[in-house]
Amino acid sequence: MRVRNVGGPRAALISPASISFASQTVGTTSSGQQISFKNAGSSPIAIYGINASGDFTEISNCPASLPAGGSCTVAVSFSPSMGGTTTGSLQVSDSAGSISQVTSLSGAGLVPVISFAPAGVTFAAQAVGSTSNTQLVTLTNSGLGVLNIRGLVASGDFSMVSGTCSGSIAASSTCSFSLTFTPSGAGSQTGSVVVTSNALGGMFLALPEAVPTSVLPRLQLPNLLLRAVPQPTPSPCHPWARHSVTRST
């Protein structure tokens, strides 16, 4: 609905002129910041549209027609899709003039980063059907954003028997998990641990080949290193990435 201004001066005011949001973890949403829109004139103002751009969203309680002296508010939230500084704006189109009312918006996205320790994991040769001693792995969030772990699963003949890696891991904080190896048959075995989280890119945690003692009882297994390797994701800024733990070469 459009409302015509009938007589008298009119003026639309928006405040503040700019908002700088606190740094926010990629894939999460900030609390809303309030922007006020006021009709400082003596006639009604028609509001044609209110739009936020970039990684910013708006929720408005503004009516289609704002009476003289009336005001309304718009709540703007920040949801960064990638790390680093980003900008946007809130724009109100109205009948008060040919130029829209604009509030400048800015914020910074923080990215969590996964790293593992120790640098190598080695299981001793193990008899078929028997279970090895546990190997402890420490996972560190070495990025700036909060790491949100949604899943951590071992495959193959490797099992996760305990761990504290779930939920939210603050920047520079750690968690740990323990792995065992139970060979189901003779020969070399490989497996993986997949970490599903909001960390970007990809990373591999290496599990070594393990050979049952019933086949080669004197074999000395080589150490295999943990290393970071980029994996393709649906987009460079995808908020939920998967991190694979696989055998190093």
N, C-alpha and C positions, 0 to 999 in steps of 0.2 A: 504494500500500500504506500502511495506517495502522498505527502501532505504539502500543500502549497503554503508558502509564507505570505501572509496578508499584512502588509504595512509594517512600519517600524524597523529599526535596526536589528540585525541578527548576528550572532557570533557563536561559534563552536569552539570549545576549549578542551584540550586533552592534556592530562598530566599523569605521571611525569613525562618529560620529553624523551627520556631514555631509561632503560633498565639493564643492569648487568647482573646476570644470574651467577650464583655460586657454582663452582666446578661440580660436575655431575658425572657419575659413572655411565658409560655408554650402555644403552639399552634400558635405562631406568628413567623415571620421570620425577622432576622436581615438584615441590609444592607450588601452588599458584601465586603469582604476584599480581596485585590489584592495579588496574589502570582506570582512572576516572574520566568520563566524558560528560561535559556540561554544556547546556544551552544558556549562554550568558546574554542572549538577546531578548526581545520583547514579543517574539512570535514563535510558533512551533517550528521545530526542525524535523524534517523527514530523514530517517536513517536508512540508507539504501543497502548498506552491507558493511560487515566487520570481518576482516580477514587477517590471520597471522601467517607469516611466511617462514621458510627454512625449517629448522627443527623445533619450532615453537607452535603451540596450539592455544586456542582461546575458547573460553566459555563466557557468554555474554548474557546479562539480564536487561539489556537495552531494548526498549520498545521500538516499534516501527516509527512512532512519532514521539518526539521528546518535547514537552511543553516548555514555554518560556520560564527560565529560572530552574528548570529541572535538570537532574543529573542521573547517571547510571554508571555501572562499573563493569569492567571486563577482567576476568581472571586469565592470566597467561602462564602457561607451563613450558618447561624446557625438557626435551627428550633427545639428547645427543645421539646421533647415528654413527659418529666416528670421533676419534680422538682429535684434540686440538681446538683452537678457537673457531667459533662459528657466529654468524650474525644473521639477523632477520629484522622484521618490523611488524607492528600492528597498524593496520590502516583502516580508518573509518571513512566511508563515503557517505556524504550527507548533502542536504540542500542548502547548507550555510554558505557555500562558495564553490568555485571551480576546482579548488585544491583540497585534497583529502587531508584529514587529520592523521598524523603519523607519530608513533612512538618507536624509537630505535631499540632493538633488542640484541643482546650479545651474551655469550656463555662459552664455557670450555668443556669438552668431553674428556673424561679420564678413561684410559684403557687398562684393564687388568692383563697381566702377562704371567704365564705358567712356566716355572722351571723346576727341575728335579734334582735331587741328590740322594745317593752318591752319583759320581760320574760313571760308574760301571756297576753292573749287577751280574753275578755269576752263581749259578747253581751247580753244586757238585753232581757227578754222575749218580744216578738214582735207579734202584731196582724197579722193574715194572710192577705197578700196583702199590708201591710204597710211597709215602709222602715225605718230602724233604723238610728240613728245618726252614723256618720263616726267614725271609729277606725283607728288611724294613726300607721303605722309600719315603723320603720327605719331599712334599710338594710345597713350593714357595710361590706366593703371589708377588712377583718382583716388579709389577707395574704400579700405576698410580691409582687405578680405579678399584672398586670392590669386586672381588671375584665371586660369582654366583655359580656354584657347582650343582648341576642337575643330575648327574649320574657318573659313576665310575665303575666300569665292568671289566673283568679279566676274561680272556677267551683261551681256547685250546686246553692244554693240560695244566694250565696255571690257574690258581684260585686266589681270590682275595679273602683272607681269613679275619681281618680286623682293620679298622681305620677310623680316622677322625675327619676325613675329607668329605664334607657335605655342607650344604647351605652356603652361607656367606663367609668369605675369607678376606679380611681387611688387607689393604696394601701393606707390603713388607711382612705379612704374617705367614705362618706355615701350618700345614697339617701333615699327617703321615698315614701310610697304609702298609700292610704286611702281605707278602705273597708267598705261596708255596707251589711246589711242582710235584705232580703225581702222574708219572708217565703211564699212558694206557697201552703202549706197545713199544716194540724195539725200534731203534733208530733215532735220528735227530728229531727233536720236537721244537716247534716255535709257537708263539702265542702273542697276544697283545692285551694292553689295558687301554680302554677308550675313556677319556674324560670329556664329558659333555658340559660345556660352560658358556659363559658370555665372553670369554677371552677371544680375541681376534687372531686370524691367521691359523697356523697349525704347528704342532710340536710332537715329536716322537720320543717315547721312552723305550729303550731297547731292552728286551728280554733275551738272554743268550740261548743258543741251542743247548739242549740237554740230552744226553745219551744214557739209557738205562745201564746199570752196572752188570745186568745179566748178559748184555751184549759185548760191551767193552769195559770190563771192570777196572782197567788201569788208565783209561783215557783221562788226560788232563784237559779240561775245558778252557778255551781262551776267554779272557775278559772282553766284554763288549761294552762300548761306551754309550752313555746317554747323550743325545745330541738333539738340537733343535733344527727342524727342517720345515720350510713353509709348505702348507697344503692348500689346494684350491678351495675356496668357499663360494657360496652362491653369489656374494657380492663383496667388494673390498671392505664394506662397513657392516656386514651381517652381524646382528647382535648376539646370535647364539651359534657359536662355532664348536666343532668337535675336535678334540686333541687325541691323536692315536699314539698308542704305545706299541712299537713294533720292533722287529729285530734289526740291529745295526749291521752294516756291512763294512 
